Amino acid sequence: MLQTVAVPAAHAPARSRSAASAHQRSPVIDALRAFGANGTVPFSTPGHKLGAGLDRDLHDLLGSRFCASDVWLNTADHDRTVRQAENLAAQTWGAERSFFLVNGSSSGNQAFLLATVAPGDEVVVARDLHQSLLAAFILTGARPIYVAPRLHPSLQLGLGMAAEDVAATLDAHPAAKLVVVTSPTYWGVASNLREIAIEAHTRGVAVYVDEAWGPHFGFHPGLPPSAMSSGADGAVTSPHKLLTGLSQAALLNVRGPRVSPARVANTVKLTQTTSPLMPILASLDACRRQMALHGEEMLERTIQLAGGARAALGRLPGIDVLDASRLGLPPEQYDPTRLVIDVQGRGLSGYLAETLLRERFGIAPEMSDTAGIVCLVTVSDTPETVQRLIRAVASLPHRSGSAAVSACPRVAGEAIAPGQQALTPREAYFARTRAVPLARAAGEIAAEAVIPYPPGIPVLTPGEIISDVKLNCLREGLASGMHIRGAADSTLETVRVVSGL
Ligand SMILES: Cc1ncc(COP(=O)(O)O)c(C=O)c1O
């Protein structure tokens, strides 16, 4: 379990016996068990009625127990049970209040901004924001003041948001209402959140962290400190990404005097489905129990496994694996469980390496870009799974001379430099638009987001003036296998630009 709310600390203190026994419980699982044990006959949603009406193939695929746990308790029982489970999660993640989310961290980003900023408010935000934060800007009408993450000069990889840059931007925008940081990044780089929080708080500004990729932070001294323990006022995190939540399971954590939990509670309700899949909520509760009782030992194994894999992969010819020292970062700013594997030394693009790994070796990386692939080692991995990854990467072919030198090897490098912002995302999103061929788009105002997926970080954001550099990055990425979301024309033959307000 992480620190208690009263005494923020980076890592778990010894817990009292009564606190430990509270964490043995799982209110959501208990409620689902009770529903089943009572033989309740539902005349309520969902209509498949404990799986009875489900298509047989789907029923077989999911299993009868899973189908029977997709039930609706009733509003009072549901709210009481989830609140109990959220309170245990708040203790575990070091928050004052935690909210269970069934629409992923995406919905937490939207809920938090809807709770804290209004149309026209300035928000200082790291430009490596996820598409869900961009959606939050469109929904709220807030004005992003983009800060470029520091870039590693040769690796073209974001090194996080620098506290000095936050301070300077806040000084230039004294009316700013919120600082938003994405930490860690998809590539495992954490910002120095403590320093950022100090700079923001001394200026009276709250800090929100998109910690989707850091649900495990703070549970082990070998991992970066968590957002909550670093003084952030709010943070969203995705236990489904790196712990054991089912897909979509996420947590929104808040603490301190700068954010109203009651207002966040309202916007969480606004942004969630009213028909949550109970197994998602149960998985959050169960994940909390695992982390509260065994988090540190589970993560110790994970860090060891990932460390062994990093060393073995790094010895392979033509393969390079990032770590904190290669990036010039202190260890507490890098997630050692993330394997960012550069395959350019094999004459391959990351996109091609991913295809080969999937098709020839049955290995599914998290993502790829021009330079390489990203693989996640989690609490669920074993020496065997990690060995399979190492053997598969070792077997990737060498292609001499086939990899051209890339101008934008990483989608979170040059490709996401903050462009000149002519309109807010909301103004551009609701403007009159027209489609222009990509080749003729330079100088126009983007009306839509152009988002390589994964990682879901927009290259073009609505409202920015399209630059030649970004068009080149997009062309190069498309040629080597990048997938685009956000744009109406995902082939990017055309892009939608603003034609009038
Ligand atoms: C930085 C970041 N924030 C938020 C999200 C959204 O998380 P979720 O998939 O849980 O909605 C992602 C997804 O990849 C992400 O990379």
Ligand as a Chemical Component Dictionary entry (heavy atoms), coordinates in Angstrom:
data_LIG
# 
_chem_comp.id                   LIG 
_chem_comp.type                 NON-POLYMER 
_chem_comp.pdbx_formal_charge   0 
_chem_comp.three_letter_code    LIG 
# 
loop_
_chem_comp_atom.comp_id 
_chem_comp_atom.atom_id 
_chem_comp_atom.alt_atom_id 
_chem_comp_atom.type_symbol 
_chem_comp_atom.charge 
_chem_comp_atom.model_Cartn_x 
_chem_comp_atom.model_Cartn_y 
_chem_comp_atom.model_Cartn_z 
_chem_comp_atom.pdbx_ordinal 
LIG C1 C1 C 0 -0.756 9.166 -21.742 1  
LIG C2 C2 C 0 -2.084 8.499 -21.856 2  
LIG N1 N1 N 0 -3.133 9.019 -21.206 3  
LIG C3 C3 C 0 -4.351 8.472 -21.266 4  
LIG C4 C4 C 0 -4.563 7.339 -22.011 5  
LIG C5 C5 C 0 -5.935 6.775 -22.067 6  
LIG O1 O1 O 0 -5.999 5.677 -21.235 7  
LIG P1 P1 P 0 -7.204 4.637 -21.330 8  
LIG O2 O2 O 0 -6.851 3.721 -22.436 9  
LIG O3 O3 O 0 -7.159 3.982 -19.982 10 
LIG O4 O4 O 0 -8.433 5.402 -21.581 11 
LIG C6 C6 C 0 -3.505 6.750 -22.719 12 
LIG C7 C7 C 0 -3.714 5.548 -23.528 13 
LIG O5 O5 O 0 -2.860 4.997 -24.123 14 
LIG C8 C8 C 0 -2.231 7.359 -22.647 15 
LIG O6 O6 O 0 -1.194 6.877 -23.333 16 
# 
loop_
_chem_comp_bond.comp_id 
_chem_comp_bond.atom_id_1 
_chem_comp_bond.atom_id_2 
_chem_comp_bond.value_order 
_chem_comp_bond.pdbx_ordinal 
LIG C1 C2 SING 1  
LIG C2 N1 SING 2  
LIG C2 C8 DOUB 3  
LIG N1 C3 DOUB 4  
LIG C3 C4 SING 5  
LIG C4 C5 SING 6  
LIG C4 C6 DOUB 7  
LIG C5 O1 SING 8  
LIG O1 P1 SING 9  
LIG P1 O2 DOUB 10 
LIG P1 O3 SING 11 
LIG P1 O4 SING 12 
LIG C6 C7 SING 13 
LIG C6 C8 SING 14 
LIG C7 O5 DOUB 15 
LIG C8 O6 SING 16 
# 
